[in-house]
Amino acid sequence: MWARVASFEGGDHEKLRQLTESRMQEGAGPAGAQGVMVLADADRTKRLFISFFESREAIEAAEAEFDRMGDEIPEEIRGRRVGRDYYEVVFERMPQKTGMR
């Protein structure tokens, strides 16, 4: 499994949470994504969007869709992307809890 980690600064945390929740309920998201996690700092001024894929090639195939999503969500809501990296998941253990918070 591989993870795409995009980091953002700024934006409107609450509006982004609502938009993300709405899109997830509609089943929207990059093709091939097996899961998504969003982390925010204590001040909610920085966020990490972590998307999980079966392979690095699957992430690379979804990049155009990520770009399109970035074009659709205004910067004042999503924030400014300051980084994007790919990581191989070498260990994972998550609680068996589902749903948006």
C-alpha positions in Angstrom: 0.0 0.0 0.0 1.1 3.5 -0.7 0.1 6.9 0.6 0.0 10.3 -1.1 0.5 13.0 1.5 -0.4 16.6 0.4 0.2 19.4 2.9 -1.8 22.7 3.0 -1.6 25.9 4.9 -4.5 28.4 5.4 -8.0 27.9 4.1 -11.3 27.6 6.0 -11.1 24.4 8.1 -14.9 24.2 8.8 -16.0 24.8 5.2 -13.4 22.3 4.0 -14.6 19.7 6.5 -18.2 20.2 5.3 -17.3 20.0 1.6 -15.1 16.9 2.1 -17.9 15.2 4.1 -20.4 16.0 1.4 -18.2 14.8 -1.4 -17.4 11.5 0.5 -21.1 10.8 1.0 -21.5 11.3 -2.8 -18.7 8.8 -3.4 -16.5 11.4 -5.0 -12.8 11.0 -4.8 -9.8 10.1 -6.9 -10.1 6.8 -8.8 -8.2 4.0 -7.1 -8.2 5.6 -3.7 -8.7 3.0 -1.0 -9.1 5.4 1.9 -8.6 9.0 2.9 -7.4 10.7 6.2 -7.2 14.4 6.9 -5.1 15.6 9.8 -5.2 19.2 11.2 -2.9 21.0 13.6 -4.2 22.4 16.9 -4.7 25.8 15.4 -6.4 24.3 12.3 -4.2 26.4 10.0 -2.3 23.4 8.5 -3.6 20.1 7.2 -2.3 16.9 5.8 -4.5 15.1 3.2 -3.5 11.4 3.2 -4.9 9.2 0.4 -4.2 5.5 0.3 -3.6 3.5 -2.9 -2.6 0.0 -3.8 0.5 1.2 -5.6 2.6 4.2 -6.5 1.5 3.8 -10.1 -2.1 4.1 -8.9 -1.3 7.4 -7.2 0.5 8.8 -10.2 -2.6 7.8 -12.4 -4.8 9.8 -10.0 -2.7 13.0 -10.1 -4.7 14.6 -12.9 -7.9 14.1 -10.8 -6.2 15.6 -7.7 -5.3 18.6 -9.9 -8.8 18.9 -11.1 -10.2 18.8 -7.5 -7.7 21.5 -6.6 -9.0 23.7 -9.4 -12.6 23.1 -8.3 -12.1 24.0 -4.6 -11.2 27.7 -4.1 -7.9 28.4 -2.3 -9.7 30.4 0.4 -11.4 27.1 1.4 -8.7 24.4 0.6 -5.7 26.5 1.5 -2.4 26.7 -0.3 -0.7 23.4 -1.1 2.8 23.5 0.2 3.9 20.0 -0.4 3.1 16.6 -1.9 5.0 13.3 -1.3 4.5 9.6 -1.8 5.2 7.1 0.9 5.1 3.3 1.0 3.1 2.2 4.0 5.4 -0.2 5.8 3.3 -0.7 8.9 -0.4 0.1 9.6 -2.7 -0.6 12.5 -5.9 1.4 12.7 -8.9 1.1 15.0 -11.9 -0.5 13.3 -13.9 2.7 13.5 -15.5 4.1 10.4 -17.2 7.3 9.3 -16.3 11.0 9.3 -15.6 13.0 12.4 
